[in-house]
Amino acid sequence: MNSMQSAAQFPAHPPAPSMPLIETEAQSLPQAVGISAAWRKLMMQAEMAGPHLQVATVEGEAGSGKHTLARLIYGRSPLSASGFVRRDAREWLVADADPALLAGFTYLDRVDLLTPAGQGLLLNVLKKLQDRSPGRAVVLASSQASLRQMAGQGLMIPDLAFRLTAVRFNIPPLRQRKEDISVLSQALLDSICRRYQQRPVVMGAGALQRLLQHNWPGNVRELSCVLETALLEAANGVIRPGDLALSASAEPTLDAQPAPRSENLSLDAMIRHHVQYVLDLNHGNKLRAARQLGISRSTLYRILGNETILSS
């Protein structure tokens, strides 16, 4: 696996309260969970690059753990004391009056969804950032698609793609590292039990085998949802195969979900479509969907209420 490609040697301001889809996080750092060779290699690369980054990108399928890896990289950054600021790339470029004044550690989510105009704005920001001496700001972008492939297909400005991916972390999908499922499942269960203030539970006979047989199109996010549902079904602290709500056929990935009709391809419609998709994955649980989307419940209600999302 080519988890990170580098073109060179490795040599926060809090958001305004009125800005939507922005999250400032101060909770404890997540633990790296995995035993596969691919995951251990990724952790080694994050450990090596983290203290030296200025601009980088995390690429991976929906639910594969891009945000978790970003938090781990943040913990190894000299700017970790400044706070982890998560911003939607599209809204940040629309709402931020002067992004060139960027400081601290910023996780810029879904740069692959930027319009050509948004790509031009981000390219200008990165040029100004990289002209400054390192140490004041880090921009870690996320994408569900390969930015270099997008550039090759004419979907992204090549200069922007290469600046963002001079350092690139590629998270393999869960189906390609199934040896991680056992330890990852137990770590997720422990975390869910703590959140529910419940005693730890264990996997009963045959339950792990069911998890290993599934293809996990929704990756770690889907695994977490399945385990949380199973926890509520489990009896006597044991999760049994029948408690695992796994679909008989493979669920569609984010890229395979039906797109909005061609007559309504506005950015608002695409955002609303994605929010509804995540809500459906969570069986209508708005609190859990908002957490996975990285937005507040009030923002989720605004989007579902057909309010214009990108209005100033």
C-alpha positions in Angstrom: 0.0 0.0 0.0 1.3 3.4 -0.9 -0.2 5.2 2.2 1.7 8.4 1.8 3.5 10.0 -1.1 5.9 12.9 -0.5 7.4 15.2 -3.1 9.9 16.6 -0.7 11.6 15.9 2.6 9.7 16.8 5.7 12.0 19.7 6.6 -6.1 28.6 15.9 -8.3 30.9 15.6 -11.7 29.7 17.0 -14.6 30.1 14.5 -17.2 32.8 14.9 -20.3 31.6 16.6 -22.5 32.4 13.6 -20.6 30.3 11.1 -22.3 27.0 10.4 -20.8 23.5 10.0 -17.7 24.5 12.0 -16.5 22.4 14.9 -13.8 23.2 17.4 -12.7 20.1 19.4 -10.9 19.9 22.7 -11.7 16.4 23.7 -9.0 13.8 24.4 -7.2 12.3 21.4 -8.5 9.1 20.0 -6.5 5.9 20.3 -5.0 4.2 17.3 -6.5 0.7 17.0 -5.3 -1.8 14.5 -2.9 -4.7 14.1 -2.7 -5.0 10.3 0.5 -4.2 8.5 -1.3 -1.5 6.5 -2.6 0.2 9.7 0.8 0.0 11.4 2.5 1.4 8.4 0.1 4.3 8.4 0.6 5.0 12.1 4.4 5.0 11.5 4.1 7.5 8.7 1.8 9.7 10.8 4.3 9.6 13.7 7.1 10.6 11.4 5.4 13.3 9.5 3.1 14.8 12.1 5.6 17.2 13.8 6.7 18.7 10.4 3.5 19.2 8.4 2.3 22.5 6.9 -0.1 21.2 4.2 -1.2 17.5 3.8 -4.2 15.4 2.8 -6.0 12.4 4.2 -7.7 10.3 1.6 -10.1 7.4 2.1 -13.6 6.1 1.6 -16.6 7.4 3.7 -16.4 6.2 7.2 -12.8 4.8 6.9 -11.4 7.0 9.8 -10.1 10.1 8.1 -11.2 12.3 11.0 -9.6 9.9 13.6 -6.3 9.9 11.7 -6.4 13.7 11.5 -6.8 13.9 15.3 -3.8 11.6 15.8 -1.7 13.7 13.4 -2.9 16.8 15.3 -1.7 15.3 18.6 1.8 15.0 17.1 1.8 18.6 15.8 3.7 21.4 17.5 0.4 23.3 17.2 -1.6 20.8 19.2 -2.0 23.3 22.1 -3.8 25.7 19.7 -6.9 23.4 19.4 -8.2 21.2 16.6 -10.5 23.2 14.3 -12.7 21.2 11.9 -14.2 23.1 9.0 -16.2 22.2 6.0 -14.1 23.2 3.0 -17.0 24.7 1.1 -18.5 26.7 3.9 -15.1 27.9 5.2 -14.2 29.4 1.8 -17.6 31.1 1.5 -17.9 32.5 5.0 -14.3 33.3 6.1 -13.6 36.9 5.4 -9.8 36.5 5.2 -8.6 32.8 5.2 -5.1 34.0 4.5 -4.9 34.9 8.2 -5.2 31.2 9.0 -3.4 30.1 12.2 -3.4 26.9 14.3 -4.4 23.4 13.2 -7.2 23.3 10.7 -8.9 20.1 9.4 -10.4 21.0 6.1 -13.1 18.5 5.3 -14.1 17.3 1.8 -12.0 19.4 -0.5 -12.9 17.0 -3.2 -16.4 18.7 -3.3 -15.1 22.1 -4.0 -16.3 23.9 -7.1 -13.7 25.3 -9.5 -14.2 28.7 -7.9 -13.7 27.2 -4.5 -10.6 25.4 -5.7 -9.1 28.7 -6.9 -9.8 30.4 -3.5 -8.1 27.5 -1.7 -5.1 27.5 -4.0 -4.7 31.2 -3.2 -4.8 30.5 0.5 -2.2 27.7 0.3 0.1 29.9 -1.8 0.0 32.6 0.9 0.4 30.0 3.7 3.4 28.3 2.1 5.1 31.6 1.5 5.1 32.1 5.3 7.6 30.5 7.6 6.3 27.2 9.0 5.1 26.8 12.5 2.1 29.1 12.6 -0.5 27.1 10.7 -1.2 23.5 9.5 -3.9 22.7 7.0 -4.8 19.0 6.8 -7.4 18.4 4.1 -9.7 15.3 3.7 -11.0 13.8 0.6 -13.0 10.7 -0.4 -11.4 10.7 -3.8 -7.8 10.7 -5.0 -7.1 14.4 -5.6 -4.3 13.5 -8.2 -6.7 11.4 -10.1 -9.3 14.2 -10.1 -6.6 16.5 -11.5 -5.8 14.0 -14.2 -9.5 13.9 -15.1 -9.8 17.7 -15.2 -11.9 17.8 -12.1 -9.4 19.7 -9.9 -6.8 22.4 -10.6 -3.5 20.4 -10.9 -1.5 23.0 -8.9 -4.0 22.7 -6.0 -4.0 18.9 -6.1 -0.2 18.7 -6.0 0.1 21.2 -3.2 -2.4 19.3 -1.1 -0.9 15.9 -1.7 2.8 16.7 -1.4 2.2 14.7 1.8 -0.7 12.2 1.4 -2.1 9.7 3.9 -4.3 7.0 2.2 -6.5 5.0 4.6 -7.4 1.5 3.3 -11.0 0.5 3.5 -11.9 -1.9 6.3 -12.6 -4.8 3.9 -8.9 -4.7 3.0 -7.7 -4.9 6.7 -10.2 -7.4 8.2 -7.5 -8.5 10.7 -8.3 -5.2 12.5 -12.0 -5.9 13.0 -11.5 -7.9 16.2 -9.5 -5.3 18.2 -11.4 -2.4 16.6 -14.7 -3.9 17.5 -13.7 -4.3 21.2 -12.3 -0.8 21.3 -15.6 0.6 19.8 -17.7 -1.4 22.2 -15.7 -0.2 25.2 -16.2 3.4 24.0 -19.9 2.9 23.5 -20.3 1.3 26.9 -18.6 4.2 28.6 -20.9 6.7 26.7 -24.0 4.7 27.9 -22.4 4.3 31.4 -22.9 0.5 31.0 -20.8 -2.4 32.0 -18.4 -3.7 29.3 -19.8 -6.3 27.0 -18.1 -9.1 25.1 -18.6 -10.8 21.7 -20.3 -14.2 22.0 -19.6 -17.3 20.0 -20.1 -16.7 16.3 -20.5 -12.9 16.5 -17.0 -12.1 15.4 -17.3 -14.5 12.6 -20.3 -12.7 11.3 -18.4 -9.4 11.4 -15.5 -10.9 9.5 -17.8 -12.2 6.8 -19.3 -8.8 6.1 -17.9 -6.5 3.4 -18.2 -3.2 5.3 -19.1 -0.8 2.5 -19.6 1.9 5.3 -16.2 1.0 6.9 -15.5 1.8 10.5 -18.6 4.1 10.8 -20.8 1.3 9.7 -19.1 -1.1 12.2 -19.7 1.4 15.0 -23.4 1.8 14.1 -23.9 -2.0 14.0 -22.2 -2.5 17.4 -24.1 0.3 19.0 -27.4 -1.2 17.9 -26.2 -4.7 19.0 -25.3 -3.3 22.4 -28.9 -2.2 22.9 -30.1 -5.7 21.9 -27.6 -7.7 23.9 -28.6 -9.7 27.0 -26.3 -10.5 30.0 -23.4 -8.5 28.6 -22.9 -10.8 25.6 -23.4 -9.8 21.9 -24.6 -12.8 19.9 -24.8 -13.2 16.1 -28.5 -12.4 16.1 -27.9 -9.0 17.7 -25.9 -7.9 14.7 -28.1 -6.0 12.2 -26.0 -6.8 9.1 -27.7 -6.5 5.7 -27.8 -9.7 3.7 -26.6 -7.8 0.6 -23.9 -5.3 0.4 -25.0 -1.8 1.3 -24.1 1.0 -1.2 -21.1 3.1 -0.5 -21.4 6.9 -0.5 -20.2 7.1 -4.0 -22.9 4.6 -5.2 -25.8 6.3 -3.6 -28.3 7.9 -6.1 -27.5 11.5 -6.9 -30.0 14.3 -6.8 -32.0 14.7 -10.1 -30.1 16.5 -12.7 -32.4 19.5 -12.6 -31.2 20.2 -9.1 -27.5 20.0 -8.8 -26.9 23.0 -6.6 -24.4 22.7 -3.7 -27.3 23.1 -1.2 -29.0 20.1 -2.8 -25.9 17.9 -2.7 -25.3 18.7 1.0 -28.9 18.0 1.8 -28.7 14.7 -0.1 -25.6 13.6 1.8 -27.1 14.6 5.2 -30.3 12.6 4.4 -28.1 9.6 3.4 -26.2 9.6 6.7 -29.5 10.0 8.6 -30.9 7.0 6.8 -27.8 5.0 7.7 -28.5 5.8 11.3 -32.2 4.8 11.0 -33.4 8.3 11.7 -31.3 8.9 14.8 -30.6 12.7 14.4 -28.2 13.0 17.3 -26.0 10.1 16.0 -26.2 11.4 12.4 -25.1 14.9 13.6 -22.1 13.5 15.4 -21.0 11.5 12.4 -21.4 14.5 10.1 -19.5 16.7 12.5 -22.3 19.3 12.8 -24.6 20.4 15.6 -28.2 19.2 15.8 -29.5 22.7 15.1 -27.5 22.7 11.9 -28.9 19.3 11.0 -32.5 20.5 11.5 -31.7 23.6 9.4 -30.5 21.4 6.5 -33.5 19.0 6.8 -35.8 22.0 6.9 -34.7 23.0 3.5 -33.1 26.2 4.7 -30.5 27.7 2.3 -27.3 26.2 3.7 -24.7 28.5 2.2 -26.6 31.8 2.9 -24.6 34.5 4.6 
